[in-house]
Amino acid sequence: MSPRPRNQQSQAAILAAVLQLVEDDGYERLTIEGIAARAGVGKTTIYRWWPSKDAVLLDAYLDLQERSGGTELPDTGDLRADLRLLLTRAIAGMTDPRFDAPYRALTAAMQHDPALAGEVSDRLLRPLLALTRSRLARSQARGEIRADVDLDLAVELLYGPVLHRWLLRTRPFAEDDGSRLADLVHRAVAPTS
């Protein structure tokens, strides 16, 4: 039996509540009871639509991302400039308090929940990586990236340093880090003169 259709107003209240609670109180204190109380709905309403607080959190994060414009990858024909914009936006998103707390909560929850890790990978990470790979493939076809470059590795080279610094909090991001990292990646993949 599939769940009943979601009431849009209740769903929006639940998704907003989970984001606010994670930001205010942290993931450790997040409960279905707390989400229900903040959203003004019954716990049964939440459990009818989601199996766990982590599932609600993932949907809330994806909804927030979509409402914020989603992921748009520039393709102006200037690979270096596009990489700079891409990484500057990625860093801005990772450090935006609206995204930081829920993404950290998802990252923590994924460590002990392989099913959630699979959902995050399928619904959030893989689409982003595939979109980025496709963007790089167009540049490779135009000769802006060497033919011998492994595009999957290039995608990891783009996002890996940003995720590493964000996750481990090794140091704060500087305003020009996106541009500096983009320049390094560009030098690694561009044709040699």
C-alpha positions as YAML, in Angstrom:
chain: A
units: angstrom
residues:
- id: 1
  name: MET
  ca: [0.00, 0.00, 0.00]
- id: 2
  name: SER
  ca: [1.46, 3.35, -0.99]
- id: 3
  name: PRO
  ca: [1.30, 6.34, 1.34]
- id: 4
  name: ARG
  ca: [-1.57, 8.77, 0.87]
- id: 5
  name: PRO
  ca: [-0.81, 11.89, -1.16]
- id: 6
  name: ARG
  ca: [0.93, 14.54, 0.89]
- id: 7
  name: ASN
  ca: [-0.84, 17.70, 1.95]
- id: 8
  name: GLN
  ca: [1.38, 20.42, 0.48]
- id: 9
  name: GLN
  ca: [0.94, 22.77, 3.43]
- id: 10
  name: SER
  ca: [1.80, 20.09, 5.99]
- id: 11
  name: GLN
  ca: [4.74, 18.89, 3.91]
- id: 12
  name: ALA
  ca: [6.14, 22.42, 3.61]
- id: 13
  name: ALA
  ca: [5.75, 22.94, 7.36]
- id: 14
  name: ILE
  ca: [7.54, 19.65, 8.11]
- id: 15
  name: LEU
  ca: [10.43, 20.39, 5.75]
- id: 16
  name: ALA
  ca: [10.83, 23.90, 7.15]
- id: 17
  name: ALA
  ca: [10.67, 22.58, 10.71]
- id: 18
  name: VAL
  ca: [13.40, 20.00, 10.21]
- id: 19
  name: LEU
  ca: [15.77, 22.58, 8.71]
- id: 20
  name: GLN
  ca: [15.11, 25.06, 11.50]
- id: 21
  name: LEU
  ca: [15.52, 22.45, 14.23]
- id: 22
  name: VAL
  ca: [18.81, 21.19, 12.81]
- id: 23
  name: GLU
  ca: [20.11, 24.76, 12.60]
- id: 24
  name: ASP
  ca: [18.87, 25.73, 16.07]
- id: 25
  name: ASP
  ca: [19.46, 22.56, 18.09]
- id: 26
  name: GLY
  ca: [21.76, 20.34, 16.02]
- id: 27
  name: TYR
  ca: [21.20, 16.94, 14.47]
- id: 28
  name: GLU
  ca: [21.76, 15.07, 17.74]
- id: 29
  name: ARG
  ca: [18.62, 16.60, 19.27]
- id: 30
  name: LEU
  ca: [16.45, 16.21, 16.18]
- id: 31
  name: THR
  ca: [13.45, 13.94, 16.78]
- id: 32
  name: ILE
  ca: [10.26, 13.14, 14.95]
- id: 33
  name: GLU
  ca: [8.39, 14.45, 18.00]
- id: 34
  name: GLY
  ca: [10.22, 17.76, 17.78]
- id: 35
  name: ILE
  ca: [9.62, 18.04, 14.04]
- id: 36
  name: ALA
  ca: [5.92, 17.32, 14.52]
- id: 37
  name: ALA
  ca: [5.59, 19.89, 17.30]
- id: 38
  name: ARG
  ca: [7.41, 22.60, 15.31]
- id: 39
  name: ALA
  ca: [5.41, 21.85, 12.14]
- id: 40
  name: GLY
  ca: [2.09, 21.64, 13.95]
- id: 41
  name: VAL
  ca: [1.31, 18.13, 12.69]
- id: 42
  name: GLY
  ca: [0.98, 14.73, 14.30]
- id: 43
  name: LYS
  ca: [3.85, 12.24, 14.39]
- id: 44
  name: THR
  ca: [1.69, 9.84, 12.40]
- id: 45
  name: THR
  ca: [1.58, 12.35, 9.56]
- id: 46
  name: ILE
  ca: [5.37, 12.34, 9.38]
- id: 47
  name: TYR
  ca: [5.66, 8.56, 9.66]
- id: 48
  name: ARG
  ca: [3.03, 8.16, 6.96]
- id: 49
  name: TRP
  ca: [5.35, 9.95, 4.52]
- id: 50
  name: TRP
  ca: [8.86, 9.26, 5.82]
- id: 51
  name: PRO
  ca: [10.38, 6.25, 7.60]
- id: 52
  name: SER
  ca: [12.86, 8.24, 9.71]
- id: 53
  name: LYS
  ca: [14.10, 11.67, 10.67]
- id: 54
  name: ASP
  ca: [17.00, 11.16, 8.25]
- id: 55
  name: ALA
  ca: [14.60, 10.66, 5.34]
- id: 56
  name: VAL
  ca: [12.78, 13.87, 6.28]
- id: 57
  name: LEU
  ca: [16.10, 15.68, 6.52]
- id: 58
  name: LEU
  ca: [17.19, 14.51, 3.06]
- id: 59
  name: ASP
  ca: [13.93, 15.65, 1.50]
- id: 60
  name: ALA
  ca: [14.18, 18.98, 3.34]
- id: 61
  name: TYR
  ca: [17.72, 19.50, 2.06]
- id: 62
  name: LEU
  ca: [16.77, 18.62, -1.52]
- id: 63
  name: ASP
  ca: [13.75, 20.93, -1.32]
- id: 64
  name: LEU
  ca: [15.93, 23.75, 0.01]
- id: 65
  name: GLN
  ca: [18.41, 23.20, -2.80]
- id: 66
  name: GLU
  ca: [15.64, 23.24, -5.41]
- id: 67
  name: ARG
  ca: [14.05, 26.38, -3.98]
- id: 68
  name: SER
  ca: [17.46, 28.06, -4.03]
- id: 69
  name: GLY
  ca: [17.87, 27.55, -7.76]
- id: 70
  name: GLY
  ca: [19.30, 24.05, -7.83]
- id: 71
  name: THR
  ca: [22.61, 23.29, -9.44]
- id: 72
  name: GLU
  ca: [23.41, 25.27, -12.53]
- id: 73
  name: LEU
  ca: [26.70, 24.71, -14.31]
- id: 74
  name: PRO
  ca: [27.94, 27.53, -16.51]
- id: 75
  name: ASP
  ca: [29.04, 26.77, -20.07]
- id: 76
  name: THR
  ca: [30.20, 30.03, -21.61]
- id: 77
  name: GLY
  ca: [32.94, 28.53, -23.74]
- id: 78
  name: ASP
  ca: [35.62, 29.77, -21.33]
- id: 79
  name: LEU
  ca: [36.45, 26.70, -19.23]
- id: 80
  name: ARG
  ca: [38.68, 28.51, -16.75]
- id: 81
  name: ALA
  ca: [36.06, 31.20, -16.03]
- id: 82
  name: ASP
  ca: [33.33, 28.57, -15.77]
- id: 83
  name: LEU
  ca: [35.36, 26.50, -13.29]
- id: 84
  name: ARG
  ca: [35.99, 29.61, -11.23]
- id: 85
  name: LEU
  ca: [32.28, 30.39, -11.09]
- id: 86
  name: LEU
  ca: [31.36, 26.76, -10.37]
- id: 87
  name: LEU
  ca: [33.76, 26.43, -7.43]
- id: 88
  name: THR
  ca: [33.01, 29.88, -6.05]
- id: 89
  name: ARG
  ca: [29.31, 28.95, -6.02]
- id: 90
  name: ALA
  ca: [30.06, 25.54, -4.50]
- id: 91
  name: ILE
  ca: [32.02, 27.12, -1.65]
- id: 92
  name: ALA
  ca: [29.33, 29.75, -1.11]
- id: 93
  name: GLY
  ca: [26.73, 26.99, -0.89]
- id: 94
  name: MET
  ca: [28.75, 24.86, 1.49]
- id: 95
  name: THR
  ca: [29.35, 27.80, 3.81]
- id: 96
  name: ASP
  ca: [25.81, 29.22, 3.65]
- id: 97
  name: PRO
  ca: [24.31, 28.56, 7.10]
- id: 98
  name: ARG
  ca: [21.03, 27.43, 5.50]
- id: 99
  name: PHE
  ca: [22.88, 24.56, 3.81]
- id: 100
  name: ASP
  ca: [25.74, 23.93, 6.22]
- id: 101
  name: ALA
  ca: [23.81, 22.53, 9.20]
- id: 102
  name: PRO
  ca: [21.53, 20.14, 7.27]
- id: 103
  name: TYR
  ca: [24.35, 18.91, 5.03]
- id: 104
  name: ARG
  ca: [26.57, 18.26, 8.04]
- id: 105
  name: ALA
  ca: [23.67, 16.40, 9.66]
- id: 106
  name: LEU
  ca: [23.19, 14.25, 6.54]
- id: 107
  name: THR
  ca: [26.92, 13.58, 6.38]
- id: 108
  name: ALA
  ca: [26.94, 12.45, 10.01]
- id: 109
  name: ALA
  ca: [23.84, 10.28, 9.60]
- id: 110
  name: MET
  ca: [25.27, 8.59, 6.50]
- id: 111
  name: GLN
  ca: [28.17, 7.23, 8.54]
- id: 112
  name: HIS
  ca: [25.91, 4.80, 10.42]
- id: 113
  name: ASP
  ca: [23.10, 4.34, 7.89]
- id: 114
  name: PRO
  ca: [24.13, 2.67, 4.60]
- id: 115
  name: ALA
  ca: [20.59, 3.00, 3.21]
- id: 116
  name: LEU
  ca: [20.64, 6.76, 3.78]
- id: 117
  name: ALA
  ca: [24.12, 6.95, 2.26]
- id: 118
  name: GLY
  ca: [22.73, 5.24, -0.83]
- id: 119
  name: GLU
  ca: [19.79, 7.66, -0.97]
- id: 120
  name: VAL
  ca: [22.07, 10.70, -0.62]
- id: 121
  name: SER
  ca: [24.34, 9.30, -3.30]
- id: 122
  name: ASP
  ca: [21.47, 8.50, -5.68]
- id: 123
  name: ARG
  ca: [19.44, 11.67, -5.17]
- id: 124
  name: LEU
  ca: [22.07, 14.32, -4.44]
- id: 125
  name: LEU
  ca: [25.65, 13.36, -5.25]
- id: 126
  name: ARG
  ca: [25.42, 11.24, -8.40]
- id: 127
  name: PRO
  ca: [23.22, 13.75, -10.25]
- id: 128
  name: LEU
  ca: [25.65, 16.57, -9.42]
- id: 129
  name: LEU
  ca: [28.69, 14.51, -10.42]
- id: 130
  name: ALA
  ca: [27.02, 13.36, -13.65]
- id: 131
  name: LEU
  ca: [26.03, 16.93, -14.52]
- id: 132
  name: THR
  ca: [29.57, 18.12, -13.88]
- id: 133
  name: ARG
  ca: [31.08, 15.26, -15.88]
- id: 134
  name: SER
  ca: [28.76, 16.06, -18.79]
- id: 135
  name: ARG
  ca: [29.85, 19.71, -18.64]
- id: 136
  name: LEU
  ca: [33.52, 18.69, -18.70]
- id: 137
  name: ALA
  ca: [32.86, 16.26, -21.57]
- id: 138
  name: ARG
  ca: [31.56, 19.16, -23.68]
- id: 139
  name: SER
  ca: [34.76, 21.07, -22.96]
- id: 140
  name: GLN
  ca: [36.81, 18.01, -23.82]
- id: 141
  name: ALA
  ca: [34.96, 17.66, -27.13]
- id: 142
  name: ARG
  ca: [35.78, 21.32, -27.90]
- id: 143
  name: GLY
  ca: [39.45, 20.74, -27.13]
- id: 144
  name: GLU
  ca: [39.47, 22.76, -23.89]
- id: 145
  name: ILE
  ca: [40.42, 19.62, -21.93]
- id: 146
  name: ARG
  ca: [43.06, 17.15, -23.07]
- id: 147
  name: ALA
  ca: [41.73, 13.93, -24.58]
- id: 148
  name: ASP
  ca: [43.72, 11.81, -22.10]
- id: 149
  name: VAL
  ca: [42.08, 13.38, -19.01]
- id: 150
  name: ASP
  ca: [39.95, 10.98, -16.94]
- id: 151
  name: LEU
  ca: [36.80, 13.06, -16.54]
- id: 152
  name: ASP
  ca: [35.57, 11.15, -13.48]
- id: 153
  name: LEU
  ca: [38.84, 11.91, -11.74]
- id: 154
  name: ALA
  ca: [38.65, 15.54, -12.90]
- id: 155
  name: VAL
  ca: [35.21, 15.86, -11.28]
- id: 156
  name: GLU
  ca: [36.62, 14.52, -8.01]
- id: 157
  name: LEU
  ca: [39.54, 16.92, -8.34]
- id: 158
  name: LEU
  ca: [37.06, 19.80, -8.56]
- id: 159
  name: TYR
  ca: [34.89, 18.97, -5.57]
- id: 160
  name: GLY
  ca: [37.27, 16.93, -3.39]
- id: 161
  name: PRO
  ca: [39.29, 19.80, -1.91]
- id: 162
  name: VAL
  ca: [36.14, 21.81, -1.16]
- id: 163
  name: LEU
  ca: [34.48, 18.89, 0.61]
- id: 164
  name: HIS
  ca: [37.68, 18.02, 2.46]
- id: 165
  name: ARG
  ca: [38.13, 21.50, 3.90]
- id: 166
  name: TRP
  ca: [34.43, 21.86, 4.70]
- id: 167
  name: LEU
  ca: [34.10, 18.44, 6.34]
- id: 168
  name: LEU
  ca: [37.30, 18.52, 8.37]
- id: 169
  name: ARG
  ca: [37.22, 22.27, 9.02]
- id: 170
  name: THR
  ca: [40.94, 22.45, 8.39]
- id: 171
  name: ARG
  ca: [40.68, 26.19, 7.86]
- id: 172
  name: PRO
  ca: [38.09, 28.74, 6.77]
- id: 173
  name: PHE
  ca: [37.50, 29.39, 3.11]
- id: 174
  name: ALA
  ca: [39.03, 32.55, 1.72]
- id: 175
  name: GLU
  ca: [37.12, 34.67, -0.77]
- id: 176
  name: ASP
  ca: [39.39, 33.67, -3.66]
- id: 177
  name: ASP
  ca: [39.69, 29.94, -2.87]
- id: 178
  name: GLY
  ca: [37.21, 28.97, -5.59]
- id: 179
  name: SER
  ca: [39.17, 30.86, -8.22]
- id: 180
  name: ARG
  ca: [42.52, 29.57, -7.00]
- id: 181
  name: LEU
  ca: [41.33, 25.96, -6.97]
- id: 182
  name: ALA
  ca: [39.74, 26.40, -10.42]
- id: 183
  name: ASP
  ca: [43.06, 27.68, -11.76]
- id: 184
  name: LEU
  ca: [44.85, 24.61, -10.39]
- id: 185
  name: VAL
  ca: [42.30, 22.24, -11.91]
- id: 186
  name: HIS
  ca: [42.38, 24.11, -15.20]
- id: 187
  name: ARG
  ca: [46.16, 23.78, -15.40]
- id: 188
  name: ALA
  ca: [45.85, 20.06, -14.68]
- id: 189
  name: VAL
  ca: [43.35, 19.37, -17.48]
- id: 190
  name: ALA
  ca: [44.02, 22.00, -20.16]
- id: 191
  name: PRO
  ca: [45.97, 21.19, -23.30]
- id: 192
  name: THR
  ca: [49.66, 21.98, -23.03]
- id: 193
  name: SER
  ca: [50.80, 24.85, -25.20]
...
